[in-house]
Amino acid sequence: MPFNPLQEKGIPLEEQIRNWRELNVEPFDPDTVHPYTRCRVITMNGIEMESILFSHNFARHTNDTELRRQLALSRYVESQQQRVVNWLLPGWSSVLETTIAYEQVATDLTSWVARNEPDPYLRQAYEFGVLEDFDHLYRYSNLYEMIEHRKAEKIVDELTEVMPGRPTKVEHRHPFDNVRENYDKEAAAPISKLHQLTITAAEQQTLNFYANVGPQYMEPIARQLYQEIALIEEEHVTHYESLLDGDQTWLEQLLLHEYNECYLYYSFMEQEVDPKIKRVWETHLAMEIGQLQAAADLLRRYEDRDPAELLPAEVPNVLLFEPNKQFLRDLLATQMDLTTLGTGYVREQHERFVKMQERLHGGEQPPSERVVAVHEERFGGDYRSEQEGPHPVEAFRQHAEARA
């Protein structure tokens, strides 16, 4: 049946504050959890954090006391939701295990969005970025085996392959070339706006996570790899956030944030295989419906606009976590050598790109290359998990002796 959260009852915002017992959720078991359940948890934590940070920034750009109060109420409830979602992660998973799960999220979430994005320019932005997250999964997986002597397929469960993407060392671009053209708020499809919000939130979460956990390692190579990839995540946030039409009002954006949360909780509720976590998605969906309706009331009151005119009549096709192996292999075969120039994409290494590479690397091997080199020295080859055959680009195929 068609689902329109604007027309659902939900839980009124004033009734959504929960007590400690309700907030005390049981974490999933990392040894038995489905990898995509873990991915859904990580995704929704990023979505909730984005909502909270957006609300804080909105409050800092208005002097209207009543509006600030309404934002404070919804933000407090969102903060409780974020604690519930993030606390589903088990405390006994290592940072690197969580990191590999973050990169599985980035790989399969961005792949699904790219496959389902109707706008060609926006689709290219996601296709470009996902090859870099795919490479990060490969680099961290090599570090994981070096430090913890375990293999990443235990985490990703062969749903996502592990092999080189666009090499991290060539992902460092001049900041000017990370800014894309924005979509037109009047012409863009509603699903395009939701895609942009979702991927920006996921990348922002990843940036924050790496920037905070990287210094906790004692191993120099781990500290350096987190530092390097955190800088790429900064580029990715710039890349994706610039797709937003900045002419949307704060209240328009608030409405979209709340609708996107409804869309994602609904999507994840529909596909969740863990009964306990599915109940969390169901509860949070009912709460988000109430928050969406509160945001709609603010739009009517302050801008005299009908929120239904800004939103689809029903939620789009549910967002799915599913394998994207062939899609990624097709991208590897055709887009490995792309970089950016201005708001477009090129294959040649232009002057600004070359200068950035020289300034940053200074003729030295960056951490992302060294971590694979050290792994090869210790184990006789790099770590990969290739279920669909050798790498589609011959230059990036593993040596026969390393496969032995």
N, C-alpha and C positions, 0 to 999 in steps of 0.2 A: 504493500500500500504506500502511496506517496506520503512523505513525512515532511511537514513544515513546522519547525520549532516555534515560529511566531504564533501558531494557532494551537499549540499544546499548552496544557495546564502548568506542568512543572511544579517546582517548589518556590513559593514566594521568597524573594531575597531576604526579607526580615526574619525568616524562619530557618535560615541556612547555617547559622553558627552552631558548631558541634562541640560536644564535651570531650574530655580526654579519652574516655573509653571508646568513643566513636572514632577518634583519631588514631588509636593504637592498633594499626593493621599488622597482620602477620606477613613477613617477607616471603617471597617465593624461594624454593630450593634451587640453587644454581645447578645442581647435578641432574635435576629432573625437569626443569622448566623448559617449555618449548622456546627455541631461540627467538621466534617472532613475538611471543608474549613479552620476553625481555625487551625487545625492540619497541613494542607498544608502550611499555612503561617508560622507557627512556624518552620516547617521542613526547608523551604527554607531560612529562616533567618539563621539557623544554618549552612546550606550548604554555603551560601554566606560568613559568618564569617570564616568558615574553609578555603575557597579559599583565603580570604584576609590574614589570619594569615600564611598560607602556602607560599604565595607570599613574605611576609615580611621576613620569614625565608630563603627562597631561595635567596633573595637579600643580605642577610647577609652572604651567603656562596659562593659568587662569587665576583671577582674584575673587571669583564667585564662591563665597563660603558654602552655600548650599550645594553647589556642584561638587566642591571638594569633599563635602560630607558623604555624598552619594558614591563618589569614587572611593573614599576610604572604606565604606561598608562593603562594596563589592570586592575591593582589593583584599580586605581581611579574609573574606570567604575564599577568594582565589588562593590566598596564602595557606589557608588550611588544606585546600585541595592539593596544592603543590607538596605540602608535607606528607599527606597520605600517599600520593603517587610515588614520590621519591623514596619514601620509607618502605616501599615494596621491594626495593633493592636490598639484597642480603649483605650484612656487614662483613661476611667472611669471603666475599669475592675480592680478588686483588684489584688494584687500580688498573693494571694492564688488562685483566679480563674485562673489566668494565669499559676500558678504552676500545678494545676490539669490538665489543658490542656497539659502542658509539659509532664506529666506522661501518659496521654492518647496517645500522640504522641509516647512516648517510648514503650508503651505496644503494640499498634496496628502496628506501623512501624516495630518494631523488630520481632513481630510475623509473619508478612507477609514475611519479609526477611528470617526468619528461615524456613518457609513453602516452600519457593522457592529456597533455597540455595542447589546447587547440591553436594557440598563437605561435607561428613559426619562430619568431624572434625570441620569445620567452622559452620555447622548447629548446632552442639552441643554447641558451644560457644554462639550462639544467644539464643538457648533454655535455657541455663543456666542463662544468663543475664536477659531475659525478666521476669522471675519469681520474680526477685528482684525489677524491675521497677513496676511490678504489685502490689507488697506489698507497695511500696512507695505511689502509688495512694491511697491505702487503708488508710495509716497513715495520709496523707495530707487531705483526705476527712473527717476523724474524727476531725482533727484540724479545718477544714473549718466550720463544724457545731458548734463546740465549740465557735469559735471566731466570726463568721459572722452569725450564726444561719440560715444557708441555706444548702441545700442538693446538693451533687455533681452531682446527676443525671440531674440537670438542665443544667450542663455544658457538661457532656459526653452523655446525652440524651439516656441512656440505650443502647447505641451501645457497650459500654465496661462495663463489670461488675465490681463491687467494693467489694472485699473481701480479706482476707489475702492471700499473696503469701508466698514465702520463707521469714520467719521473718527477718526484717532488723537487729535485734540484732545478728543474726548468719551470716550476710553477711560480717562482719569485719574479713578479712583474713590477714595473713602476706603478705607483698608486693611481696615476692618471688613467692607466689602462685597465683598472679594475672597476671603473664606473660605467654602467650600462645605460641605455635609454630606458626611460620609464614607460610603463603602459599608460594608456589614456583611460581615465576613470569612467568616461562616458561611453567608450567603445569596448572596453575589455569585458570579456565574459566573466560572470561571477566566479566560476571555478578557477579562472586565472588569478583572481585576487586572493582566493583561498590558498592556491598553490604557493603564491609568493609569500604570504604570511607564514605558512607552514615551514617552508624550507629556510626562510630567514631565521625563524625561531630555533629550528634544529641546529643551524650553523652557529648561532649566537651562544647556544648552550654548550656546544662543543668547544668553542673558543674559550669560554669562561672556565670550563672543566680543565682543559689542558694547561691554561695559564696558572691555575691554582695547584694542580697536582704535580706538575713537572718538577718543581724544586724539592719535592719530598723524597725523590730518589737519591741514593748515594752513588750509584753507578754513573760515571761521567757521560757515557754514551746515551743512557736513558734520559738524563737531564737535557742533553743537547738535542736529542731527537724531539722531545716534547717542545722545546723552545722553537725549533725550526717549524714544526707542523702547526704550532699555535700561531705563528706568523702567517702561515697560509690560511688558517681559519679566519684571521683578520681580513685577509683579502677576500675570502668567500662571503663574509658578512657584508662587506662593501659591495661586492658583485651582486648579491641578491637583494639587499635593501634598496639599492639604486633603481630596481625595477618598479618600485612603488611610485604611484602618482602622488607627489607631495602636495598637490592642490586639494586633496581630500581634507575635509575639516577634521578636527580632533574627534568630534562626535560621530562622524561617518566611520572613522577608523575604529573607534570604540565598538560600534555596532558590528563591524566586520570581525573584530577580534572575538566578540562573544559568539557570533554566528559560526566562526571557524571552529571554536571549541565544541559547539553543539555538533557540527559536522563530524569532527574527529572522534568524539566520544561515541556518537552513533555508529560510525564506521567500525570502531574497535569493539564495541559491544556486539555487533553483528558477527564478528569473526573470532572472538576470544574463545579459547579452548579450556582455560582455567576457570572453573566455576566461581571461586572466591574473587578473582580479579575481575571477572565479568560483572559481579555485583557492584564492584567499585565503579566501573564504567557506567553502569545503569544509574547508580546514585548520582554520580557527577553529571551525567546527562540531564537528569531532572533538575539539578541545581543550575546548570548552565542555561537551561530554558528560562528559568526565573531571572537569571542575570541578563540574558538577551532581552527579555521583555522590559526589564528596568532600563537598559540602554536605549531601547526603542522609545520609552516614555520620555527620556531626556532629549532625544532627537526631536520629538514632537514639541516638547515644551520650549526648547531653546532655539530651534531653527524652523519650527512650524513646517516640518517635512514628514511625509509618510514613509516610515522605514520599509514598508513592503515594496516601495518603488526601487529600493537599493539592493534588495535581496531576491534570490530565486524563489519561485513559488513552492519548490520542494528541494530537499537536499540532493546534490548531484550523486552520481554513482559512488558507492562507498570506496574509501581509500583502502587499498589492500597491501599487506606485507606478503610478498610472494617472490619466488626466485626470478631473477632477471638475467640469467646466464647468457642466453643467446643475444639479447639486446646489448649487453655490455660487450660481448665479443664483436658484435657488429661495429660498435663505437670504437673499440680498440683498433679495428682494422681500417677505420676511415678517419679518425680524429686525433690520434695520438700526437701528431706533430702540430696541432693548432696552438696558437697563442693569441693574445689580444692586442689590438692597436686602436686606441680611441674607444669607441663604443662597438667596434666590430671585431672580426676574427680574421687572422691571417696565418699563413704557413711559414713565411720567411721570418728570420730573426732580425727584426728591425733595430735601428740605432738605440732607441730608448730601452728596449729589452736587453740588448747586449751590454749597455752601460750599467744597468741594474745588476745583471749577473756578475759583472766584473767587480762592482763596488761591494756586493754582498759576499761573494765567495772568495774574492781576493786570490784566485788561483789555487785555493785549497779544496779538498774534497768535503762537501757538506755532510752533516750527521746522517742524513737519509741515505747517502751512498755508503758511508763508513759502516753503518749498522749491518748492511747486507754483506759488505766485504769481510767484516769480522765473523759473521755467521758462516760464510763460505770457508774461512780459515779453520774454524772449529769443527764444522760438520761435513766439510767436503762439498758443499753446495748451499744454495739458498733454500729457504722454506717456501713451499707452494702447496696449494690444494687445488689441483686441476682435474675436474671430473669430465669435462667435455673435450679433452684432447689438449695438444700443445698450444701455446700462446699463438693467437692469430697473426701476430707480427713476428716474422722469422728472427729479426734481430734481438728480440726479447725472449726467445725460447731458451729453456734450460739446457745446459750441456748434457750430452748423453751420459758422461761419466758421473755427473751429479745425480742423475735419476737412478743410477744403479744401486 
